[in-house]
Each structure stands twice: as C-alpha cells, then as structure tokens.
C-alpha cells in the first residue's frame, strides 16, 4: 500500500500501525498474525502542482 | 489467474461484500469475527462524544479498522470523500468537522447502505451525499475532494493500484488522505484469494 501510494504520485506518505486492532476470534487472529496482517493508518498528500 | 476468472471472482466478491456488510448494518447485535459497533470505535480512540451524538444505527454498524479522523485535520469548509461510507458514522463525524460550509460525499458499493447513511446523517442535522459506486471507478470528477478518508475498505479490492490512482485523481492538487486499512506482510494463499467469504472479511 505504501509503495502504491508513492507510485501513484503521493508525497509525504506516512504509515503507522493501528494499536488495538485484532480479530474477535483467536483462531482468526492467529491466522492473521501468521500472514503478518495488521491495521495501518496511512496519510499522504497530493502535490500542489499535480 | 486468468482474466476471465478474476472478473468472475470479483463479481462473487462484490455480492459477498454487500451481503456481509449489509448484515452488519441490518443485524448489528450478531457476532462477527471482527469487532464492530461502539466497542470497536472506542477501541480505536473515537471520541465518546462523537458516538453519543451519532444515530445508534450508525454507531452499531461501524465496521472500521482504525480511526481516520485522528490525522485527517479536517477544517471547516473542506470537501471530504469517505470511500466506502457504509452506514455513515465516519461521514457524520467528518460532516461535524467541516461544518455547514463544507461538503461530505460518501461512495459505497451498496445503494441501500447509501440510503441508510444519508438517513443517519439527516437524523443528526448534518448532510452528506452518497453515490453508489465502485472504488476502482469513483463516480466523481477530477479534483473534487480536499480530503479522502476511508476505513477498512481498500483491502477488499483485487485492484488496489487502480483504487489508489482513483483516489489521487479525485483529490484536488494539494489535497490529502487519511486512510486506515488492513495490510498483509505476506502474499495470501490462493485458497484465501479464491474464497470470497475470507476475502470480504
């Protein structure tokens, strides 16, 4: 996602993991962790000259 | 995957997304494998006052994965696009932030969800317009929005590059995004990709 934003032309792309995100069921959470699944906040700007 | 297979899978996925998130809106007391409703919103730091002010139906149907308002820095008079607006909680909060001189536009795959979101907004004395549409082809002109927010939606698309390009297109120059979403550090297995129920989750 981070790379997709930069490739599209966004600048100042920032990301931060969302604290507190987890799946309700432990089995789903375990599977998610195995795949490195996280909730992430992305912020970015479209250049003024774009 | 062959192109025809992907188109077919996307059609099935669209139906599953409409079904699953429609069920969250219609039956919010049910248990899903993700947290939803007020519990989820408070978990992500939504101001309790925002939730108290919003219609119970909008709060109960909340199915986001974070808090895009935290860094959106919305200002009075701005135009905000909420991509995947669902039952309208984030749009209502955005509408409070941009005030009567601002504009909030929702886009959602499900037309009945658009109607629900607009009714929820009207019940709070705020306004939002909602357009049925796909995030891969946002039904808005170039440069419409000052800010795009989205909460747990882009991960549902098979065509994320196209979604990001569309977000870029509908932002005005100098505009910004504040998006929370699910990402995976590893390539998902084909069995997950081919299962609309898992993908839609």
Interface residues (C-beta under 8 A of the other chain):
Chain A: X1 X4 X5 X7 X8 X9 X10 X18 X20 X21 X22 X23 X24 X25 X28 X35 X36 X37 X38 X39 X40 X41 X42 X43 X44 X45 X46 X47 X48 X49 X50
Chain B: X31 X32 X33 X34 X35 X43 X44 X45 X65 X66 X67 X68 X70 X71 X152 X154 X160 X161 X164 X165 X167 X168 X171 X172 X173 X174 X175 X176 X177 X178 X179 X180 X181 X182 X183 X184 X185 X186 X188 X201
